């Protein structure tokens, strides 16, 4: 093999890996700075937490068993089957 090809390949590899390393280092630095800025901003203007909505009460207080039985009866009536 030609020694200049190896030298060129090594140079391209070093430049490429160096570029990726520098980019990732700058990106991590920027994300860390962004986190610190957002923590500072949230101390000044905190985000409002919405109050949880209360569940609506049912008009007729029926148990779940009665609702299930009613649903089964309606399905059987619709299918034309009668209970044994």
PDB file of N, CA, C and O in Angstrom:
ATOM      1  N   UNK A   1       0.837  -1.179   0.000  1.00  0.00           N
ATOM      2  CA  UNK A   1       0.000   0.000   0.000  1.00  0.00           C
ATOM      3  C   UNK A   1       0.878   1.236   0.000  1.00  0.00           C
ATOM      4  O   UNK A   1       2.039   1.212   0.407  1.00  0.00           O
ATOM      5  N   UNK A   2       0.293   2.285  -0.460  1.00  0.00           N
ATOM      6  CA  UNK A   2       1.002   3.545  -0.547  1.00  0.00           C
ATOM      7  C   UNK A   2       0.929   4.256   0.810  1.00  0.00           C
ATOM      8  O   UNK A   2      -0.139   4.354   1.413  1.00  0.00           O
ATOM      9  N   UNK A   3       2.077   4.748   1.279  1.00  0.00           N
ATOM     10  CA  UNK A   3       2.136   5.398   2.594  1.00  0.00           C
ATOM     11  C   UNK A   3       1.375   6.716   2.601  1.00  0.00           C
ATOM     12  O   UNK A   3       0.858   7.115   3.644  1.00  0.00           O
ATOM     13  N   UNK A   4       1.295   7.390   1.482  1.00  0.00           N
ATOM     14  CA  UNK A   4       0.581   8.667   1.456  1.00  0.00           C
ATOM     15  C   UNK A   4      -0.924   8.457   1.618  1.00  0.00           C
ATOM     16  O   UNK A   4      -1.614   9.307   2.181  1.00  0.00           O
ATOM     17  N   UNK A   5      -1.438   7.315   1.118  1.00  0.00           N
ATOM     18  CA  UNK A   5      -2.862   7.020   1.310  1.00  0.00           C
ATOM     19  C   UNK A   5      -3.166   6.825   2.789  1.00  0.00           C
ATOM     20  O   UNK A   5      -4.185   7.303   3.287  1.00  0.00           O
ATOM     21  N   UNK A   6      -2.279   6.121   3.490  1.00  0.00           N
ATOM     22  CA  UNK A   6      -2.468   5.921   4.919  1.00  0.00           C
ATOM     23  C   UNK A   6      -2.399   7.241   5.668  1.00  0.00           C
ATOM     24  O   UNK A   6      -3.184   7.476   6.587  1.00  0.00           O
ATOM     25  N   UNK A   7      -1.481   8.092   5.291  1.00  0.00           N
ATOM     26  CA  UNK A   7      -1.357   9.393   5.937  1.00  0.00           C
ATOM     27  C   UNK A   7      -2.591  10.252   5.693  1.00  0.00           C
ATOM     28  O   UNK A   7      -3.087  10.916   6.603  1.00  0.00           O
ATOM     29  N   UNK A   8      -3.082  10.233   4.455  1.00  0.00           N
ATOM     30  CA  UNK A   8      -4.287  11.009   4.143  1.00  0.00           C
ATOM     31  C   UNK A   8      -5.506  10.465   4.897  1.00  0.00           C
ATOM     32  O   UNK A   8      -6.318  11.235   5.409  1.00  0.00           O
ATOM     33  N   UNK A   9      -5.626   9.141   4.962  1.00  0.00           N
ATOM     34  CA  UNK A   9      -6.753   8.530   5.669  1.00  0.00           C
ATOM     35  C   UNK A   9      -6.698   8.870   7.151  1.00  0.00           C
ATOM     36  O   UNK A   9      -7.725   9.181   7.754  1.00  0.00           O
ATOM     37  N   UNK A  10      -5.507   8.814   7.743  1.00  0.00           N
ATOM     38  CA  UNK A  10      -5.356   9.155   9.157  1.00  0.00           C
ATOM     39  C   UNK A  10      -5.698  10.620   9.409  1.00  0.00           C
ATOM     40  O   UNK A  10      -6.340  10.945  10.408  1.00  0.00           O
ATOM     41  N   UNK A  11      -5.276  11.502   8.512  1.00  0.00           N
ATOM     42  CA  UNK A  11      -5.571  12.925   8.648  1.00  0.00           C
ATOM     43  C   UNK A  11      -7.078  13.187   8.555  1.00  0.00           C
ATOM     44  O   UNK A  11      -7.622  13.960   9.343  1.00  0.00           O
ATOM     45  N   UNK A  12      -7.750  12.548   7.597  1.00  0.00           N
ATOM     46  CA  UNK A  12      -9.198  12.719   7.457  1.00  0.00           C
ATOM     47  C   UNK A  12      -9.921  12.182   8.696  1.00  0.00           C
ATOM     48  O   UNK A  12     -10.882  12.791   9.166  1.00  0.00           O
ATOM     49  N   UNK A  13      -9.458  11.039   9.227  1.00  0.00           N
ATOM     50  CA  UNK A  13     -10.073  10.468  10.415  1.00  0.00           C
ATOM     51  C   UNK A  13      -9.901  11.395  11.614  1.00  0.00           C
ATOM     52  O   UNK A  13     -10.849  11.599  12.372  1.00  0.00           O
ATOM     53  N   UNK A  14      -8.725  11.951  11.796  1.00  0.00           N
ATOM     54  CA  UNK A  14      -8.468  12.846  12.930  1.00  0.00           C
ATOM     55  C   UNK A  14      -9.303  14.116  12.806  1.00  0.00           C
ATOM     56  O   UNK A  14      -9.871  14.583  13.794  1.00  0.00           O
ATOM     57  N   UNK A  15      -9.380  14.673  11.609  1.00  0.00           N
ATOM     58  CA  UNK A  15     -10.177  15.888  11.413  1.00  0.00           C
ATOM     59  C   UNK A  15     -11.661  15.597  11.670  1.00  0.00           C
ATOM     60  O   UNK A  15     -12.338  16.390  12.325  1.00  0.00           O
ATOM     61  N   UNK A  16     -12.167  14.481  11.168  1.00  0.00           N
ATOM     62  CA  UNK A  16     -13.576  14.129  11.358  1.00  0.00           C
ATOM     63  C   UNK A  16     -13.911  13.873  12.818  1.00  0.00           C
ATOM     64  O   UNK A  16     -14.913  14.379  13.323  1.00  0.00           O
ATOM     65  N   UNK A  17     -13.085  13.097  13.497  1.00  0.00           N
ATOM     66  CA  UNK A  17     -13.350  12.803  14.902  1.00  0.00           C
ATOM     67  C   UNK A  17     -13.172  14.052  15.759  1.00  0.00           C
ATOM     68  O   UNK A  17     -13.893  14.236  16.739  1.00  0.00           O
ATOM     69  N   UNK A  18     -12.232  14.899  15.405  1.00  0.00           N
ATOM     70  CA  UNK A  18     -12.041  16.149  16.132  1.00  0.00           C
ATOM     71  C   UNK A  18     -13.232  17.072  15.968  1.00  0.00           C
ATOM     72  O   UNK A  18     -13.657  17.720  16.925  1.00  0.00           O
ATOM     73  N   UNK A  19     -13.771  17.135  14.765  1.00  0.00           N
ATOM     74  CA  UNK A  19     -14.950  17.964  14.515  1.00  0.00           C
ATOM     75  C   UNK A  19     -16.138  17.470  15.334  1.00  0.00           C
ATOM     76  O   UNK A  19     -16.849  18.277  15.935  1.00  0.00           O
ATOM     77  N   UNK A  20     -16.363  16.167  15.368  1.00  0.00           N
ATOM     78  CA  UNK A  20     -17.474  15.597  16.143  1.00  0.00           C
ATOM     79  C   UNK A  20     -17.263  15.871  17.632  1.00  0.00           C
ATOM     80  O   UNK A  20     -18.211  16.229  18.331  1.00  0.00           O
ATOM     81  N   UNK A  21     -16.032  15.707  18.128  1.00  0.00           N
ATOM     82  CA  UNK A  21     -15.745  15.952  19.541  1.00  0.00           C
ATOM     83  C   UNK A  21     -16.014  17.409  19.909  1.00  0.00           C
ATOM     84  O   UNK A  21     -16.628  17.687  20.939  1.00  0.00           O
ATOM     85  N   UNK A  22     -15.557  18.337  19.071  1.00  0.00           N
ATOM     86  CA  UNK A  22     -15.767  19.760  19.357  1.00  0.00           C
ATOM     87  C   UNK A  22     -17.260  20.085  19.316  1.00  0.00           C
ATOM     88  O   UNK A  22     -17.753  20.806  20.183  1.00  0.00           O
ATOM     89  N   UNK A  23     -17.987  19.565  18.324  1.00  0.00           N
ATOM     90  CA  UNK A  23     -19.417  19.826  18.231  1.00  0.00           C
ATOM     91  C   UNK A  23     -20.151  19.305  19.454  1.00  0.00           C
ATOM     92  O   UNK A  23     -20.987  20.012  20.018  1.00  0.00           O
ATOM     93  N   UNK A  24     -19.853  18.074  19.876  1.00  0.00           N
ATOM     94  CA  UNK A  24     -20.544  17.510  21.035  1.00  0.00           C
ATOM     95  C   UNK A  24     -20.191  18.277  22.306  1.00  0.00           C
ATOM     96  O   UNK A  24     -21.054  18.466  23.163  1.00  0.00           O
ATOM     97  N   UNK A  25     -18.957  18.717  22.447  1.00  0.00           N
ATOM     98  CA  UNK A  25     -18.558  19.494  23.616  1.00  0.00           C
ATOM     99  C   UNK A  25     -19.317  20.816  23.664  1.00  0.00           C
ATOM    100  O   UNK A  25     -19.817  21.204  24.720  1.00  0.00           O
ATOM    101  N   UNK A  26     -19.406  21.500  22.545  1.00  0.00           N
ATOM    102  CA  UNK A  26     -20.137  22.771  22.484  1.00  0.00           C
ATOM    103  C   UNK A  26     -21.619  22.542  22.746  1.00  0.00           C
ATOM    104  O   UNK A  26     -22.253  23.350  23.424  1.00  0.00           O
ATOM    105  N   UNK A  27     -22.186  21.453  22.221  1.00  0.00           N
ATOM    106  CA  UNK A  27     -23.602  21.164  22.423  1.00  0.00           C
ATOM    107  C   UNK A  27     -23.893  20.892  23.901  1.00  0.00           C
ATOM    108  O   UNK A  27     -24.897  21.376  24.424  1.00  0.00           O
ATOM    109  N   UNK A  28     -23.044  20.135  24.575  1.00  0.00           N
ATOM    110  CA  UNK A  28     -23.239  19.858  25.999  1.00  0.00           C
ATOM    111  C   UNK A  28     -23.123  21.148  26.799  1.00  0.00           C
ATOM    112  O   UNK A  28     -23.906  21.377  27.721  1.00  0.00           O
ATOM    113  N   UNK A  29     -22.168  21.982  26.462  1.00  0.00           N
ATOM    114  CA  UNK A  29     -22.001  23.271  27.150  1.00  0.00           C
ATOM    115  C   UNK A  29     -23.247  24.147  26.962  1.00  0.00           C
ATOM    116  O   UNK A  29     -23.729  24.771  27.908  1.00  0.00           O
ATOM    117  N   UNK A  30     -23.758  24.184  25.729  1.00  0.00           N
ATOM    118  CA  UNK A  30     -24.937  25.004  25.444  1.00  0.00           C
ATOM    119  C   UNK A  30     -26.172  24.479  26.185  1.00  0.00           C
ATOM    120  O   UNK A  30     -26.974  25.268  26.684  1.00  0.00           O
ATOM    121  N   UNK A  31     -26.329  23.156  26.258  1.00  0.00           N
ATOM    122  CA  UNK A  31     -27.476  22.588  26.965  1.00  0.00           C
ATOM    123  C   UNK A  31     -27.378  22.858  28.466  1.00  0.00           C
ATOM    124  O   UNK A  31     -28.391  23.123  29.113  1.00  0.00           O
ATOM    125  N   UNK A  32     -26.182  22.795  29.017  1.00  0.00           N
ATOM    126  CA  UNK A  32     -25.993  23.092  30.435  1.00  0.00           C
ATOM    127  C   UNK A  32     -26.308  24.561  30.722  1.00  0.00           C
ATOM    128  O   UNK A  32     -26.972  24.873  31.710  1.00  0.00           O
ATOM    129  N   UNK A  33     -25.837  25.452  29.867  1.00  0.00           N
ATOM    130  CA  UNK A  33     -26.116  26.875  30.024  1.00  0.00           C
ATOM    131  C   UNK A  33     -27.621  27.146  29.894  1.00  0.00           C
ATOM    132  O   UNK A  33     -28.175  27.948  30.646  1.00  0.00           O
ATOM    133  N   UNK A  34     -28.272  26.480  28.946  1.00  0.00           N
ATOM    134  CA  UNK A  34     -29.712  26.634  28.758  1.00  0.00           C
ATOM    135  C   UNK A  34     -30.469  26.184  30.005  1.00  0.00           C
ATOM    136  O   UNK A  34     -31.426  26.844  30.409  1.00  0.00           O
ATOM    137  N   UNK A  35     -30.063  25.083  30.617  1.00  0.00           N
ATOM    138  CA  UNK A  35     -30.710  24.614  31.838  1.00  0.00           C
ATOM    139  C   UNK A  35     -30.574  25.613  32.973  1.00  0.00           C
ATOM    140  O   UNK A  35     -31.529  25.841  33.716  1.00  0.00           O
ATOM    141  N   UNK A  36     -29.392  26.213  33.116  1.00  0.00           N
ATOM    142  CA  UNK A  36     -29.189  27.198  34.176  1.00  0.00           C
ATOM    143  C   UNK A  36     -30.018  28.456  33.937  1.00  0.00           C
ATOM    144  O   UNK A  36     -30.573  29.025  34.877  1.00  0.00           O
ATOM    145  N   UNK A  37     -30.101  28.889  32.683  1.00  0.00           N
ATOM    146  CA  UNK A  37     -30.901  30.070  32.352  1.00  0.00           C
ATOM    147  C   UNK A  37     -32.375  29.801  32.640  1.00  0.00           C
ATOM    148  O   UNK A  37     -33.063  30.660  33.191  1.00  0.00           O
ATOM    149  N   UNK A  38     -32.869  28.613  32.272  1.00  0.00           N
ATOM    150  CA  UNK A  38     -34.278  28.296  32.509  1.00  0.00           C
ATOM    151  C   UNK A  38     -34.588  28.166  33.999  1.00  0.00           C
ATOM    152  O   UNK A  38     -35.682  28.536  34.425  1.00  0.00           O
ATOM    153  N   UNK A  39     -33.657  27.653  34.798  1.00  0.00           N
ATOM    154  CA  UNK A  39     -33.873  27.603  36.244  1.00  0.00           C
ATOM    155  C   UNK A  39     -33.993  29.013  36.812  1.00  0.00           C
ATOM    156  O   UNK A  39     -34.835  29.266  37.674  1.00  0.00           O
ATOM    157  N   UNK A  40     -33.166  29.919  36.338  1.00  0.00           N
ATOM    158  CA  UNK A  40     -33.224  31.314  36.792  1.00  0.00           C
ATOM    159  C   UNK A  40     -34.540  31.962  36.377  1.00  0.00           C
ATOM    160  O   UNK A  40     -35.169  32.655  37.177  1.00  0.00           O
ATOM    161  N   UNK A  41     -34.958  31.743  35.140  1.00  0.00           N
ATOM    162  CA  UNK A  41     -36.202  32.322  34.637  1.00  0.00           C
ATOM    163  C   UNK A  41     -37.400  31.759  35.404  1.00  0.00           C
ATOM    164  O   UNK A  41     -38.343  32.494  35.698  1.00  0.00           O
ATOM    165  N   UNK A  42     -37.373  30.449  35.734  1.00  0.00           N
ATOM    166  CA  UNK A  42     -38.490  29.854  36.473  1.00  0.00           C
ATOM    167  C   UNK A  42     -38.574  30.372  37.898  1.00  0.00           C
ATOM    168  O   UNK A  42     -39.655  30.356  38.487  1.00  0.00           O
ATOM    169  N   UNK A  43     -37.473  30.829  38.469  1.00  0.00           N
ATOM    170  CA  UNK A  43     -37.530  31.431  39.798  1.00  0.00           C
ATOM    171  C   UNK A  43     -38.213  32.797  39.728  1.00  0.00           C
ATOM    172  O   UNK A  43     -38.935  33.180  40.650  1.00  0.00           O
ATOM    173  N   UNK A  44     -37.988  33.528  38.639  1.00  0.00           N
ATOM    174  CA  UNK A  44     -38.587  34.855  38.483  1.00  0.00           C
ATOM    175  C   UNK A  44     -40.053  34.741  38.081  1.00  0.00           C
ATOM    176  O   UNK A  44     -40.919  35.363  38.696  1.00  0.00           O
ATOM    177  N   UNK A  45     -40.331  33.945  37.044  1.00  0.00           N
ATOM    178  CA  UNK A  45     -41.695  33.762  36.547  1.00  0.00           C
ATOM    179  C   UNK A  45     -42.054  32.279  36.629  1.00  0.00           C
ATOM    180  O   UNK A  45     -41.898  31.558  35.644  1.00  0.00           O
ATOM    181  N   UNK A  46     -42.531  31.810  37.782  1.00  0.00           N
ATOM    182  CA  UNK A  46     -42.853  30.385  37.893  1.00  0.00           C
ATOM    183  C   UNK A  46     -44.061  30.024  37.044  1.00  0.00           C
ATOM    184  O   UNK A  46     -44.953  30.840  36.814  1.00  0.00           O
ATOM    185  N   UNK A  47     -44.064  28.807  36.597  1.00  0.00           N
ATOM    186  CA  UNK A  47     -45.156  28.323  35.762  1.00  0.00           C
ATOM    187  C   UNK A  47     -46.347  27.995  36.651  1.00  0.00           C
ATOM    188  O   UNK A  47     -46.189  27.364  37.695  1.00  0.00           O
ATOM    189  N   UNK A  48     -47.538  28.422  36.241  1.00  0.00           N
ATOM    190  CA  UNK A  48     -48.735  28.165  37.024  1.00  0.00           C
ATOM    191  C   UNK A  48     -49.148  26.706  36.869  1.00  0.00           C
ATOM    192  O   UNK A  48     -49.161  26.162  35.765  1.00  0.00           O
ATOM    193  N   UNK A  49     -49.486  26.086  37.996  1.00  0.00           N
ATOM    194  CA  UNK A  49     -49.934  24.699  37.990  1.00  0.00           C
ATOM    195  C   UNK A  49     -51.451  24.709  38.026  1.00  0.00           C
ATOM    196  O   UNK A  49     -52.040  25.226  38.975  1.00  0.00           O
ATOM    197  N   UNK A  50     -52.100  24.148  37.008  1.00  0.00           N
ATOM    198  CA  UNK A  50     -53.568  24.160  36.993  1.00  0.00           C
ATOM    199  C   UNK A  50     -54.117  23.271  38.099  1.00  0.00           C
ATOM    200  O   UNK A  50     -53.551  22.224  38.416  1.00  0.00           O
ATOM    201  N   UNK A  51     -55.233  23.710  38.681  1.00  0.00           N
ATOM    202  CA  UNK A  51     -55.876  22.944  39.747  1.00  0.00           C
ATOM    203  C   UNK A  51     -56.620  21.776  39.128  1.00  0.00           C
ATOM    204  O   UNK A  51     -57.292  21.927  38.107  1.00  0.00           O
ATOM    205  N   UNK A  52     -56.502  20.627  39.741  1.00  0.00           N
ATOM    206  CA  UNK A  52     -57.147  19.426  39.213  1.00  0.00           C
ATOM    207  C   UNK A  52     -58.664  19.588  39.274  1.00  0.00           C
ATOM    208  O   UNK A  52     -59.210  20.025  40.287  1.00  0.00           O
ATOM    209  N   UNK A  53     -59.328  19.237  38.193  1.00  0.00           N
ATOM    210  CA  UNK A  53     -60.786  19.341  38.125  1.00  0.00           C
ATOM    211  C   UNK A  53     -61.413  18.223  38.947  1.00  0.00           C
ATOM    212  O   UNK A  53     -60.945  17.085  38.932  1.00  0.00           O
ATOM    213  N   UNK A  54     -62.467  18.561  39.655  1.00  0.00           N
ATOM    214  CA  UNK A  54     -63.163  17.562  40.457  1.00  0.00           C
ATOM    215  C   UNK A  54     -64.020  16.713  39.536  1.00  0.00           C
ATOM    216  O   UNK A  54     -64.633  17.237  38.606  1.00  0.00           O
ATOM    217  N   UNK A  55     -64.074  15.406  39.781  1.00  0.00           N
ATOM    218  CA  UNK A  55     -64.902  14.553  38.918  1.00  0.00           C
ATOM    219  C   UNK A  55     -66.378  14.868  39.105  1.00  0.00           C
ATOM    220  O   UNK A  55     -66.828  15.156  40.213  1.00  0.00           O
ATOM    221  N   UNK A  56     -67.121  14.811  38.012  1.00  0.00           N
ATOM    222  CA  UNK A  56     -68.559  15.099  38.055  1.00  0.00           C
ATOM    223  C   UNK A  56     -69.276  13.950  38.751  1.00  0.00           C
ATOM    224  O   UNK A  56     -68.958  12.780  38.538  1.00  0.00           O
ATOM    225  N   UNK A  57     -70.247  14.305  39.584  1.00  0.00           N
ATOM    226  CA  UNK A  57     -71.022  13.291  40.290  1.00  0.00           C
ATOM    227  C   UNK A  57     -72.147  12.804  39.390  1.00  0.00           C
ATOM    228  O   UNK A  57     -72.744  13.574  38.638  1.00  0.00           O
ATOM    229  N   UNK A  58     -72.418  11.529  39.482  1.00  0.00           N
ATOM    230  CA  UNK A  58     -73.508  10.962  38.704  1.00  0.00           C
ATOM    231  C   UNK A  58     -74.839  11.328  39.346  1.00  0.00           C
ATOM    232  O   UNK A  58     -74.944  11.453  40.566  1.00  0.00           O
ATOM    233  N   UNK A  59     -75.847  11.496  38.507  1.00  0.00           N
ATOM    234  CA  UNK A  59     -77.168  11.857  39.021  1.00  0.00           C
ATOM    235  C   UNK A  59     -77.733  10.726  39.862  1.00  0.00           C
ATOM    236  O   UNK A  59     -78.219  10.959  40.969  1.00  0.00           O
ATOM    237  N   UNK A  60     -77.675   9.522  39.357  1.00  0.00           N
ATOM    238  CA  UNK A  60     -78.182   8.371  40.097  1.00  0.00           C
ATOM    239  C   UNK A  60     -76.987   7.574  40.605  1.00  0.00           C
ATOM    240  O   UNK A  60     -76.117   7.182  39.828  1.00  0.00           O
ATOM    241  N   UNK A  61     -76.951   7.343  41.894  1.00  0.00           N
ATOM    242  CA  UNK A  61     -75.852   6.593  42.487  1.00  0.00           C
ATOM    243  C   UNK A  61     -76.111   5.098  42.287  1.00  0.00           C
ATOM    244  O   UNK A  61     -76.819   4.474  43.077  1.00  0.00           O
ATOM    245  N   UNK A  62     -75.531   4.526  41.223  1.00  0.00           N
ATOM    246  CA  UNK A  62     -75.683   3.100  40.956  1.00  0.00           C
ATOM    247  C   UNK A  62     -74.325   2.434  41.103  1.00  0.00           C
ATOM    248  O   UNK A  62     -73.285   3.064  40.909  1.00  0.00           O
ATOM    249  N   UNK A  63     -74.348   1.180  41.439  1.00  0.00           N
ATOM    250  CA  UNK A  63     -73.092   0.461  41.585  1.00  0.00           C
ATOM    251  C   UNK A  63     -72.592   0.023  40.213  1.00  0.00           C
ATOM    252  O   UNK A  63     -73.347  -0.001  39.241  1.00  0.00           O
ATOM    253  N   UNK A  64     -71.345  -0.313  40.153  1.00  0.00           N
ATOM    254  CA  UNK A  64     -70.762  -0.765  38.888  1.00  0.00           C
ATOM    255  C   UNK A  64     -71.360  -2.093  38.443  1.00  0.00           C
ATOM    256  O   UNK A  64     -71.481  -2.346  37.245  1.00  0.00           O
ATOM    257  N   UNK A  65     -71.740  -2.953  39.407  1.00  0.00           N
ATOM    258  CA  UNK A  65     -72.332  -4.245  39.059  1.00  0.00           C
ATOM    259  C   UNK A  65     -73.657  -4.063  38.338  1.00  0.00           C
ATOM    260  O   UNK A  65     -73.953  -4.786  37.387  1.00  0.00           O
ATOM    261  N   UNK A  66     -74.452  -3.106  38.783  1.00  0.00           N
ATOM    262  CA  UNK A  66     -75.734  -2.859  38.139  1.00  0.00           C
ATOM    263  C   UNK A  66     -75.537  -2.345  36.717  1.00  0.00           C
ATOM    264  O   UNK A  66     -76.285  -2.714  35.812  1.00  0.00           O
ATOM    265  N   UNK A  67     -74.533  -1.497  36.519  1.00  0.00           N
ATOM    266  CA  UNK A  67     -74.258  -0.971  35.179  1.00  0.00           C
ATOM    267  C   UNK A  67     -73.778  -2.074  34.253  1.00  0.00           C
ATOM    268  O   UNK A  67     -74.166  -2.112  33.085  1.00  0.00           O
ATOM    269  N   UNK A  68     -72.943  -2.969  34.755  1.00  0.00           N
ATOM    270  CA  UNK A  68     -72.448  -4.080  33.942  1.00  0.00           C
ATOM    271  C   UNK A  68     -73.592  -5.010  33.571  1.00  0.00           C
ATOM    272  O   UNK A  68     -73.695  -5.447  32.425  1.00  0.00           O
ATOM    273  N   UNK A  69     -74.449  -5.312  34.536  1.00  0.00           N
ATOM    274  CA  UNK A  69     -75.588  -6.186  34.261  1.00  0.00           C
ATOM    275  C   UNK A  69     -76.520  -5.561  33.227  1.00  0.00           C
ATOM    276  O   UNK A  69     -77.038  -6.251  32.349  1.00  0.00           O
ATOM    277  N   UNK A  70     -76.726  -4.262  33.338  1.00  0.00           N
ATOM    278  CA  UNK A  70     -77.579  -3.575  32.370  1.00  0.00           C
ATOM    279  C   UNK A  70     -76.958  -3.605  30.973  1.00  0.00           C
ATOM    280  O   UNK A  70     -77.670  -3.801  29.989  1.00  0.00           O
ATOM    281  N   UNK A  71     -75.653  -3.416  30.876  1.00  0.00           N
ATOM    282  CA  UNK A  71     -74.979  -3.442  29.580  1.00  0.00           C
ATOM    283  C   UNK A  71     -75.055  -4.828  28.956  1.00  0.00           C
ATOM    284  O   UNK A  71     -75.250  -4.952  27.747  1.00  0.00           O
ATOM    285  N   UNK A  72     -74.903  -5.875  29.772  1.00  0.00           N
ATOM    286  CA  UNK A  72     -74.998  -7.249  29.251  1.00  0.00           C
ATOM    287  C   UNK A  72     -76.417  -7.540  28.775  1.00  0.00           C
ATOM    288  O   UNK A  72     -76.609  -8.154  27.725  1.00  0.00           O
ATOM    289  N   UNK A  73     -77.408  -7.101  29.544  1.00  0.00           N
ATOM    290  CA  UNK A  73     -78.798  -7.332  29.158  1.00  0.00           C
ATOM    291  C   UNK A  73     -79.132  -6.612  27.853  1.00  0.00           C
ATOM    292  O   UNK A  73     -79.827  -7.162  26.998  1.00  0.00           O
ATOM    293  N   UNK A  74     -78.644  -5.400  27.702  1.00  0.00           N
ATOM    294  CA  UNK A  74     -78.901  -4.649  26.467  1.00  0.00           C
ATOM    295  C   UNK A  74     -78.226  -5.321  25.281  1.00  0.00           C
ATOM    296  O   UNK A  74     -78.808  -5.390  24.198  1.00  0.00           O
ATOM    297  N   UNK A  75     -77.024  -5.811  25.465  1.00  0.00           N
ATOM    298  CA  UNK A  75     -76.306  -6.472  24.371  1.00  0.00           C
ATOM    299  C   UNK A  75     -77.005  -7.763  23.978  1.00  0.00           C
ATOM    300  O   UNK A  75     -77.122  -8.072  22.793  1.00  0.00           O
ATOM    301  N   UNK A  76     -77.468  -8.515  24.965  1.00  0.00           N
ATOM    302  CA  UNK A  76     -78.168  -9.771  24.642  1.00  0.00           C
ATOM    303  C   UNK A  76     -79.497  -9.505  23.950  1.00  0.00           C
ATOM    304  O   UNK A  76     -79.887 -10.242  23.045  1.00  0.00           O
ATOM    305  N   UNK A  77     -80.202  -8.440  24.377  1.00  0.00           N
ATOM    306  CA  UNK A  77     -81.477  -8.098  23.740  1.00  0.00           C
ATOM    307  C   UNK A  77     -81.242  -7.660  22.292  1.00  0.00           C
ATOM    308  O   UNK A  77     -82.028  -7.987  21.403  1.00  0.00           O
ATOM    309  N   UNK A  78     -80.172  -6.929  22.067  1.00  0.00           N
ATOM    310  CA  UNK A  78     -79.852  -6.464  20.716  1.00  0.00           C
ATOM    311  C   UNK A  78     -79.493  -7.633  19.812  1.00  0.00           C
ATOM    312  O   UNK A  78     -79.822  -7.633  18.626  1.00  0.00           O
ATOM    313  N   UNK A  79     -78.809  -8.640  20.385  1.00  0.00           N
ATOM    314  CA  UNK A  79     -78.410  -9.799  19.595  1.00  0.00           C
ATOM    315  C   UNK A  79     -79.554 -10.783  19.411  1.00  0.00           C
ATOM    316  O   UNK A  79     -79.450 -11.711  18.608  1.00  0.00           O
ATOM    317  N   UNK A  80     -80.647 -10.589  20.149  1.00  0.00           N
ATOM    318  CA  UNK A  80     -81.801 -11.479  20.014  1.00  0.00           C
ATOM    319  C   UNK A  80     -81.680 -12.739  20.848  1.00  0.00           C
ATOM    320  O   UNK A  80     -82.424 -13.695  20.629  1.00  0.00           O
ATOM    321  N   UNK A  81     -80.767 -12.761  21.791  1.00  0.00           N
ATOM    322  CA  UNK A  81     -80.590 -13.939  22.652  1.00  0.00           C
ATOM    323  C   UNK A  81     -81.286 -13.662  23.977  1.00  0.00           C
ATOM    324  O   UNK A  81     -81.313 -12.530  24.461  1.00  0.00           O
ATOM    325  N   UNK A  82     -81.842 -14.708  24.546  1.00  0.00           N
ATOM    326  CA  UNK A  82     -82.520 -14.585  25.820  1.00  0.00           C
ATOM    327  C   UNK A  82     -81.712 -15.295  26.881  1.00  0.00           C
ATOM    328  O   UNK A  82     -81.060 -16.304  26.612  1.00  0.00           O
ATOM    329  N   UNK A  83     -81.757 -14.772  28.071  1.00  0.00           N
ATOM    330  CA  UNK A  83     -81.019 -15.386  29.170  1.00  0.00           C
ATOM    331  C   UNK A  83     -81.659 -16.701  29.554  1.00  0.00           C
ATOM    332  O   UNK A  83     -82.879 -16.848  29.488  1.00  0.00           O
ATOM    333  N   UNK A  84     -80.844 -17.653  29.954  1.00  0.00           N
ATOM    334  CA  UNK A  84     -81.338 -18.986  30.313  1.00  0.00           C
ATOM    335  C   UNK A  84     -81.749 -18.993  31.756  1.00  0.00           C
ATOM    336  O   UNK A  84     -82.195 -20.020  32.266  1.00  0.00           O
TER     337      UNK A  84
END
